[in-house]
Amino acid sequence: MLNVPDNLSATEQSIFISSVASKTTLPPDKSSNELPAGIVTSLTTKTVSLVSVSDVSDSDMELNYLVKNYENLQVAKDFTGLSKELIYSLAQEKDQHWKFNLFKAHLENESNALGYLVTIDHGDTSIYLIGLTTEIGRNYQANYVMLWLGILNAKRNGCSKFDIGGLNEDTPSGVAHFKK
């Protein structure tokens, strides 16, 4: 385990992040002071203080916005990804052992999306399914902030593992950099 220095504020403690393992075991305690080995990239305090993340899992409007922008990204970056039908189906599933989570990053006091993150909690594992950020969101490293809050959310929901998927030669360069 990597211990975050105690002299940092709570916000600063929670910004040492970038998951690199395919499946990271989350710390057993609920503290954000201890991070799994492999979470190594730090964000600036300025970034975290400006980016807010909201849980918009129950918003059809936000889900529709995510799907529309995800489809546009699939075309622009020429990848297949998940179909909109599958995303909608996953979002509709409700079960005590299944939770679809949709997070939206935005600047404080603004509603325009900097990005979206989708995770699914199933059993003891939370799966990172979709990460989507705007160019402005990338400048603010919104995906890192959303991912960290996704990890904390998974822990709150009783998950002991966070799966960010595999890494191979076909992984887009930006995604590969993030996972490394």
C-alpha positions as CSV (number, residue, x, y, z in Angstrom):
1,M,0.0,0.0,0.0
2,L,1.1,3.5,-0.7
3,N,0.6,5.9,2.2
4,V,-0.3,9.5,1.3
5,P,1.6,12.1,3.4
6,D,-0.4,13.3,6.4
7,N,0.5,16.9,5.9
8,L,-1.7,17.2,2.9
9,S,-5.3,18.4,3.0
10,A,-8.1,15.9,2.4
11,T,-8.4,17.3,-1.2
12,E,-4.7,17.0,-1.8
13,Q,-4.7,13.4,-0.4
14,S,-7.3,12.3,-2.8
15,I,-5.4,13.6,-5.9
16,F,-2.5,11.1,-6.2
17,I,-4.3,9.1,-8.8
18,S,-4.1,7.2,-11.9
19,S,-5.0,3.5,-11.9
20,V,-2.4,1.3,-13.6
21,A,-3.4,-2.3,-12.6
22,S,-6.1,-4.2,-14.5
23,K,-7.8,-5.0,-11.3
24,T,-6.7,-3.1,-8.2
25,T,-7.6,-4.3,-4.8
26,L,-9.0,-1.4,-2.8
27,P,-7.8,-0.7,0.7
28,P,-9.9,-2.5,3.3
29,D,-10.6,0.7,5.3
30,K,-12.8,3.5,4.1
31,S,-10.0,6.1,4.4
32,S,-8.8,7.9,1.3
33,N,-5.4,8.3,3.1
34,E,-4.2,4.9,1.9
35,L,-4.2,4.2,-1.9
36,P,-3.5,0.9,-3.7
37,A,0.0,0.4,-5.0
38,G,-0.1,1.4,-8.6
39,I,-1.9,4.7,-8.1
40,V,0.9,7.0,-8.9
41,T,0.1,10.1,-11.0
42,S,-0.7,13.2,-9.0
43,L,-3.0,16.0,-10.0
44,T,-2.6,19.6,-9.1
45,T,-4.6,21.0,-6.2
46,K,-5.9,23.7,-8.6
47,T,-7.4,21.0,-10.9
48,V,-9.2,19.3,-8.0
49,S,-10.5,22.6,-6.5
50,L,-12.0,23.7,-9.8
51,V,-13.6,20.4,-11.0
52,S,-16.8,19.2,-9.4
53,V,-18.2,15.7,-9.9
54,S,-21.9,14.9,-9.6
55,D,-23.5,11.5,-9.4
56,V,-26.1,11.8,-12.2
57,S,-27.0,8.1,-12.3
58,D,-30.7,8.8,-12.1
59,S,-30.8,11.4,-14.9
60,D,-32.2,10.3,-18.2
61,M,-31.1,13.6,-19.7
62,E,-27.5,13.1,-18.7
63,L,-27.5,9.5,-19.9
64,N,-28.8,10.6,-23.3
65,Y,-26.1,13.3,-23.4
66,L,-23.4,10.7,-22.6
67,V,-24.7,8.3,-25.2
68,K,-24.9,11.0,-27.9
69,N,-21.3,12.1,-27.2
70,Y,-20.0,8.6,-26.9
71,E,-21.4,7.8,-30.3
72,N,-19.8,10.9,-31.7
73,L,-16.5,9.8,-30.2
74,Q,-16.8,6.3,-31.7
75,V,-17.1,7.9,-35.1
76,A,-14.3,10.5,-34.6
77,K,-11.8,8.0,-33.1
78,D,-13.0,5.1,-35.3
79,F,-13.7,2.5,-32.7
80,T,-16.6,0.1,-32.1
81,G,-17.1,0.4,-28.3
82,L,-20.5,-0.3,-26.7
83,S,-23.7,0.1,-28.6
84,K,-26.2,2.7,-27.4
85,E,-28.7,-0.1,-26.9
86,L,-26.3,-1.9,-24.5
87,I,-25.6,1.3,-22.6
88,Y,-29.3,1.9,-22.1
89,S,-29.9,-1.7,-21.1
90,L,-27.1,-1.6,-18.6
91,A,-28.4,1.7,-17.1
92,Q,-31.9,0.2,-16.7
93,E,-30.8,-2.9,-14.7
94,K,-31.7,-2.6,-11.1
95,D,-30.6,-5.3,-8.5
96,Q,-29.1,-5.4,-5.1
97,H,-25.9,-6.8,-6.6
98,W,-25.8,-4.5,-9.6
99,K,-25.5,-0.7,-9.8
100,F,-25.0,1.5,-12.9
101,N,-23.1,4.6,-11.9
102,L,-22.9,7.7,-14.1
103,F,-20.7,10.6,-12.9
104,K,-20.5,14.0,-14.6
105,A,-17.5,16.4,-14.2
106,H,-18.1,20.1,-14.5
107,L,-16.5,23.3,-13.3
108,E,-17.8,24.7,-10.0
109,N,-20.9,26.7,-10.4
110,E,-21.3,25.6,-14.0
111,S,-23.4,22.9,-15.5
112,N,-21.6,22.3,-18.8
113,A,-20.0,18.8,-18.8
114,L,-16.3,18.4,-18.8
115,G,-16.8,14.7,-19.0
116,Y,-18.6,11.6,-17.9
117,L,-17.6,8.3,-16.3
118,V,-19.6,5.1,-16.1
119,T,-18.9,2.3,-13.6
120,I,-20.8,-0.7,-12.8
121,D,-20.7,-2.3,-9.3
122,H,-21.4,-6.0,-9.4
123,G,-20.6,-8.2,-6.4
124,D,-17.3,-7.1,-4.9
125,T,-16.0,-5.5,-8.1
126,S,-16.6,-2.1,-9.7
127,I,-15.9,-2.0,-13.4
128,Y,-14.7,1.2,-15.2
129,L,-16.8,1.0,-18.4
130,I,-16.8,4.4,-20.1
131,G,-14.6,7.5,-19.7
132,L,-15.4,10.5,-21.9
133,T,-14.0,14.0,-21.5
134,T,-14.1,17.1,-23.6
135,E,-11.0,19.0,-24.6
136,I,-11.5,21.4,-21.8
137,G,-12.1,18.5,-19.5
138,R,-8.8,17.0,-20.5
139,N,-7.1,20.3,-19.7
140,Y,-8.5,20.1,-16.2
141,Q,-7.7,16.3,-16.0
142,A,-11.4,15.7,-15.2
143,N,-11.2,12.0,-15.9
144,Y,-8.6,11.5,-13.1
145,V,-10.9,13.3,-10.7
146,M,-14.0,11.3,-11.8
147,L,-12.1,8.1,-11.6
148,W,-10.9,8.8,-8.1
149,L,-14.4,9.6,-7.0
150,G,-15.6,6.5,-8.8
151,I,-13.1,4.4,-6.7
152,L,-14.3,6.1,-3.5
153,N,-17.9,5.4,-4.6
154,A,-17.1,1.7,-5.2
155,K,-15.6,1.5,-1.7
156,R,-18.7,3.1,-0.2
157,N,-20.8,0.5,-2.1
158,G,-18.8,-2.4,-0.6
159,C,-16.6,-3.2,-3.5
160,S,-13.1,-4.5,-2.8
161,K,-11.8,-4.4,-6.4
162,F,-11.8,-1.8,-9.1
163,D,-11.3,-3.1,-12.7
164,I,-10.1,-0.6,-15.3
165,G,-9.8,-3.2,-18.1
166,G,-6.9,-4.5,-20.0
167,L,-4.0,-2.9,-21.9
168,N,-2.7,-4.2,-25.2
169,E,-1.2,-2.9,-28.5
170,D,-4.7,-1.8,-29.7
171,T,-5.3,0.4,-26.7
172,P,-5.6,4.1,-27.8
173,S,-2.5,6.1,-26.7
174,G,-4.3,8.4,-24.3
175,V,-6.0,5.4,-22.6
176,A,-2.7,3.5,-22.5
177,H,-0.9,6.5,-20.9
178,F,-3.6,6.7,-18.3
179,K,-3.4,3.0,-17.4
180,K,0.4,3.0,-17.3
